[in-house]
Amino acid sequence: MPPRRRRRSEGPLTAAGLVRFFEDVEAKVKISPIMVIIVGIAISVMAAVLNIIFK
């Protein structure tokens, strides 16, 4: 049976400092799941209304 390879704790991205760079960036757009559902429903209703109006 071949010996198992050990998993390295640090990958090449961590060693290069790339992961830390992305952790420092905090400029994110935060949208709640409820807002996504509301916007989706609103777009669906608008599409249905426009379909009825311009039929």
Buried (B, 14 or more C-beta within 10 A) or exposed (E): EEEEEEEEEEEEEEEEEEEEEEEEEEEEEEEEEEEEEEEEEEEEEEEEEEEEEEE
